[in-house]
């Protein structure tokens, strides 16, 4: 049911983007502040947000819709099972499209009673402010919701099928390991001789002499080996406690169980620890020029 607004001329019309209002209050403060003052300063009282002219204009703007699109892509992509950052893929990739579909994720959050119905929320929260959820709380929720939703709609099968039938349009202009792997496979399977590709043929000096550079597949092995060595180097720097937490999390153990096993008072401490490990790994990769 849409949120209806009485306009200056007296007519009742639907609040544009009103279906995303409860999702706005689901986003952590850090995410909202990155989107600028107009977005961050929407009143935390839903009734005020809807009926105050200035905030209502922001909610009905393209800026608010863009927040929903980018916000959900940012929150869902880490848990979709894709290798690499979402920025290296184009809008043709099905995982990219799903992560950038706010209506899909909002409906799932509503169905699971994680966020309230916007109309009910506006009627209920007339005076009291809605507090902010922490980044850790939102991340924990999405780490459970996204895989469950992907499995529910058989999206993993769609993504795996797309991986098996990659095309140039699936990738953005940015360089990445995934893009390079695709180019290698594409040209090696499309040339008459599977080892020599058109891209790798180079002409030197004169028209009478053409030298063809043969692709050295051992280089692929070396690149993969170097990446594995770097990963092992990073793991060697972790404490035993971090390794135990990381291992349990990779095995799918919920944060609450890990907290009990490791002696934490609650699961938020485990989430913060995992986040620090992830950030440390990304920094380590950057220092060693590894694409992730």
C-alpha positions as CSV (number, residue, x, y, z in Angstrom):
1,X,0.0,0.0,0.0
2,X,1.6,3.3,-1.1
3,X,2.0,6.4,1.1
4,X,-0.5,9.0,0.0
5,X,0.3,12.8,0.3
6,X,-2.1,15.7,0.1
7,X,-0.6,18.1,-2.4
8,X,-0.9,21.9,-2.4
9,X,-3.8,21.8,-4.8
10,X,-5.7,19.4,-2.6
11,X,-5.3,16.2,-4.5
12,X,-4.0,13.0,-2.9
13,X,-1.2,11.4,-4.7
14,X,1.4,8.7,-4.1
15,X,4.7,9.7,-2.4
16,X,7.4,9.0,-5.0
17,X,10.0,6.5,-3.7
18,X,7.8,6.1,-0.6
19,X,8.2,2.3,-0.8
20,X,11.8,2.7,0.1
21,X,11.3,4.9,3.2
22,X,11.7,2.1,5.8
23,X,14.8,0.9,3.9
24,X,16.3,4.4,4.4
25,X,16.2,3.9,8.2
26,X,17.8,0.5,7.8
27,X,20.9,2.0,6.3
28,X,23.8,2.7,8.7
29,X,24.8,6.2,9.5
30,X,28.2,5.9,7.8
31,X,26.6,5.0,4.5
32,X,24.1,7.9,4.6
33,X,26.8,10.5,5.5
34,X,28.7,9.5,2.4
35,X,25.7,10.6,0.2
36,X,25.8,14.2,1.2
37,X,24.0,16.5,3.6
38,X,20.6,16.4,2.0
39,X,20.3,12.7,2.3
40,X,21.8,12.4,5.7
41,X,19.6,15.1,7.2
42,X,16.2,13.5,6.3
43,X,14.3,13.6,9.7
44,X,14.6,10.4,11.7
45,X,10.8,10.8,12.5
46,X,9.0,9.3,9.5
47,X,6.0,11.5,9.9
48,X,8.1,14.6,9.7
49,X,10.2,13.2,6.8
50,X,7.0,12.7,4.8
51,X,5.1,15.9,5.6
52,X,7.9,18.5,5.8
53,X,8.3,20.0,2.3
54,X,12.1,20.0,2.2
55,X,12.6,16.4,3.2
56,X,9.7,15.2,1.1
57,X,11.3,16.8,-2.0
58,X,14.6,14.9,-1.2
59,X,12.7,11.6,-0.8
60,X,11.0,12.1,-4.2
61,X,14.3,13.0,-5.9
62,X,16.5,11.0,-8.2
63,X,19.2,11.4,-5.5
64,X,17.2,9.3,-3.1
65,X,16.5,6.6,-5.6
66,X,20.2,6.5,-6.4
67,X,20.9,6.0,-2.7
68,X,18.7,2.9,-2.8
69,X,20.3,1.5,-5.9
70,X,23.9,2.1,-4.8
71,X,23.2,1.4,-1.1
72,X,21.8,-2.1,-1.6
73,X,24.5,-3.0,-4.2
74,X,27.1,-2.0,-1.5
75,X,25.4,-4.1,1.2
76,X,24.6,-7.2,-0.9
77,X,27.6,-7.7,-3.2
78,X,30.0,-9.0,-0.5
79,X,27.7,-11.9,0.2
80,X,26.7,-12.9,-3.4
81,X,29.7,-15.3,-3.9
82,X,31.3,-13.2,-6.7
83,X,35.0,-13.0,-7.1
84,X,36.3,-9.4,-7.3
85,X,34.7,-6.0,-6.8
86,X,31.4,-5.2,-8.4
87,X,33.0,-2.2,-10.2
88,X,34.8,-4.5,-12.6
89,X,31.5,-5.9,-14.0
90,X,29.1,-4.1,-16.3
91,X,25.4,-3.8,-15.9
92,X,24.9,-6.8,-18.1
93,X,26.1,-9.3,-15.5
94,X,23.2,-10.9,-13.7
95,X,24.8,-10.6,-10.2
96,X,25.5,-6.9,-10.9
97,X,21.8,-6.4,-11.9
98,X,20.5,-8.3,-8.8
99,X,22.7,-6.3,-6.4
100,X,21.5,-3.0,-8.0
101,X,17.8,-3.9,-7.7
102,X,16.6,-2.2,-4.5
103,X,12.9,-3.2,-5.0
104,X,13.9,-6.8,-4.9
105,X,15.8,-6.5,-1.6
106,X,13.3,-4.2,0.1
107,X,10.6,-6.7,-0.6
108,X,12.7,-9.5,0.9
109,X,13.4,-7.4,4.0
110,X,9.7,-6.7,4.3
111,X,8.7,-10.3,3.9
112,X,11.2,-11.3,6.7
113,X,9.9,-8.5,9.0
114,X,13.4,-7.0,9.2
115,X,12.0,-3.6,8.1
116,X,8.4,-2.3,8.7
117,X,5.8,-1.5,6.1
118,X,6.4,2.2,5.2
119,X,2.7,3.1,5.7
120,X,2.5,1.5,9.1
121,X,5.8,3.1,10.0
122,X,4.7,6.6,9.2
123,X,1.5,6.1,11.2
124,X,3.3,4.6,14.2
125,X,6.4,6.8,14.5
126,X,4.7,10.2,14.7
127,X,6.9,11.7,17.4
128,X,9.8,9.4,18.4
129,X,13.0,9.3,16.5
130,X,14.2,6.1,14.8
131,X,17.8,5.3,15.9
132,X,20.6,4.3,13.6
133,X,21.6,0.7,13.1
134,X,25.3,0.1,13.3
135,X,27.3,-1.1,10.3
136,X,28.0,-4.3,12.1
137,X,24.3,-5.0,12.7
138,X,23.4,-4.3,9.1
139,X,26.3,-6.4,7.8
140,X,25.3,-9.3,10.0
141,X,21.7,-9.2,8.8
142,X,22.8,-9.1,5.1
143,X,25.3,-11.9,5.6
144,X,22.4,-14.1,6.5
145,X,19.7,-12.7,4.2
146,X,21.6,-12.5,0.9
147,X,22.8,-16.2,0.7
148,X,19.3,-17.4,1.8
149,X,17.6,-15.2,-0.8
150,X,20.1,-16.3,-3.5
151,X,19.3,-19.9,-2.7
152,X,15.6,-19.3,-2.6
153,X,15.5,-17.9,-6.1
154,X,18.1,-20.2,-7.5
155,X,20.3,-17.2,-8.3
156,X,23.5,-19.2,-7.8
157,X,22.7,-21.4,-10.8
158,X,22.0,-18.2,-12.9
159,X,25.3,-16.7,-11.9
160,X,27.3,-19.9,-12.5
161,X,25.7,-20.2,-16.0
162,X,26.7,-16.6,-16.7
163,X,30.3,-17.4,-15.7
164,X,30.3,-20.3,-18.2
165,X,29.2,-18.0,-21.0
166,X,31.1,-14.8,-20.4
167,X,31.2,-12.1,-23.1
168,X,33.0,-8.8,-23.5
169,X,29.9,-6.8,-22.4
170,X,30.0,-8.5,-19.0
171,X,33.1,-6.4,-17.9
172,X,33.7,-2.8,-17.2
173,X,36.6,-0.9,-18.6
174,X,38.7,-1.5,-15.5
175,X,41.4,-4.0,-15.5
176,X,41.1,-7.1,-13.3
177,X,42.2,-10.7,-12.9
178,X,38.7,-11.9,-13.9
179,X,38.7,-9.8,-17.1
180,X,42.2,-11.0,-18.1
181,X,41.2,-14.6,-17.5
182,X,38.2,-14.2,-19.8
183,X,40.3,-12.6,-22.5
184,X,42.8,-15.5,-22.4
185,X,40.2,-18.1,-22.6
186,X,38.3,-16.3,-25.3
187,X,41.2,-15.8,-27.7
188,X,42.7,-19.2,-27.0
189,X,39.5,-21.0,-27.9
190,X,38.7,-18.8,-30.9
191,X,42.0,-19.0,-32.8
192,X,42.8,-21.8,-35.3
193,X,45.9,-22.6,-33.2
194,X,44.8,-22.6,-29.6
195,X,48.2,-21.4,-28.3
196,X,48.8,-18.3,-30.5
197,X,46.2,-15.5,-30.3
198,X,45.7,-12.6,-32.6
199,X,46.2,-10.2,-29.7
200,X,49.6,-11.7,-29.0
201,X,51.0,-11.5,-32.5
202,X,53.5,-8.6,-32.8
203,X,55.3,-7.2,-35.9
204,X,58.9,-6.0,-35.5
205,X,61.0,-3.6,-37.6
206,X,60.2,-4.4,-41.2
207,X,57.4,-5.7,-43.4
208,X,59.6,-8.7,-44.4
209,X,59.8,-10.1,-40.8
210,X,56.9,-11.0,-38.6
211,X,57.6,-12.4,-35.2
212,X,54.8,-14.2,-33.3
213,X,55.0,-14.2,-29.6
214,X,53.8,-17.6,-28.3
215,X,51.7,-17.4,-25.1
216,X,53.6,-18.9,-22.2
217,X,51.0,-20.8,-20.2
218,X,53.6,-21.2,-17.4
219,X,53.1,-17.5,-16.8
220,X,49.5,-18.1,-15.7
221,X,50.8,-20.8,-13.3
222,X,53.3,-18.3,-11.9
223,X,50.7,-15.6,-11.4
224,X,48.4,-18.0,-9.6
225,X,51.3,-19.3,-7.5
226,X,52.4,-15.8,-6.5
227,X,48.9,-14.9,-5.4
228,X,48.7,-18.1,-3.3
229,X,52.0,-17.3,-1.7
230,X,50.8,-13.8,-0.9
231,X,47.7,-15.2,0.7
232,X,49.8,-17.7,2.8
233,X,52.0,-14.8,3.8
234,X,49.0,-12.8,5.0
235,X,47.6,-15.8,6.9
236,X,51.0,-16.3,8.6
237,X,50.7,-12.8,10.1
238,X,47.3,-13.6,11.7
239,X,47.1,-14.6,15.4
240,X,45.8,-18.1,16.2
241,X,42.6,-16.5,17.5
242,X,42.0,-14.7,14.2
243,X,42.7,-17.9,12.2
244,X,40.2,-19.8,14.4
245,X,37.5,-17.1,13.9
246,X,38.1,-17.0,10.1
247,X,38.0,-20.7,9.8
248,X,34.7,-21.0,11.7
249,X,33.2,-18.2,9.7
250,X,34.3,-19.8,6.3
251,X,32.6,-23.0,7.5
252,X,29.4,-21.1,7.8
253,X,29.2,-21.0,11.6
254,X,26.9,-18.1,12.8
255,X,28.4,-15.2,14.6
256,X,26.6,-16.1,17.9
257,X,28.2,-19.6,18.0
258,X,31.6,-18.2,17.3
259,X,31.2,-15.7,20.1
260,X,30.3,-18.4,22.5
261,X,33.3,-20.6,21.5
262,X,35.8,-17.7,21.6
263,X,34.5,-16.2,24.8
264,X,33.0,-13.0,23.5
265,X,30.2,-11.3,25.4
266,X,28.2,-11.0,22.2
267,X,28.5,-11.4,18.5
268,X,29.3,-7.8,17.7
269,X,32.8,-8.3,18.8
270,X,33.2,-11.2,16.4
271,X,31.8,-9.1,13.5
272,X,34.3,-6.3,14.3
273,X,37.1,-8.8,14.4
274,X,36.2,-10.3,11.0
275,X,35.9,-6.8,9.5
276,X,39.4,-6.0,10.7
277,X,40.7,-9.2,9.2
278,X,39.0,-8.4,5.8
279,X,40.3,-4.8,5.8
280,X,43.8,-6.1,6.7
281,X,43.7,-8.5,3.8
282,X,42.6,-5.8,1.3
283,X,45.5,-3.6,2.4
284,X,47.9,-6.5,2.2
285,X,46.7,-7.2,-1.4
286,X,47.1,-3.5,-2.4
287,X,50.7,-3.5,-1.1
288,X,51.5,-6.6,-3.1
289,X,49.6,-5.4,-6.3
290,X,47.1,-8.3,-6.1
291,X,43.7,-7.8,-7.7
292,X,40.9,-9.2,-5.5
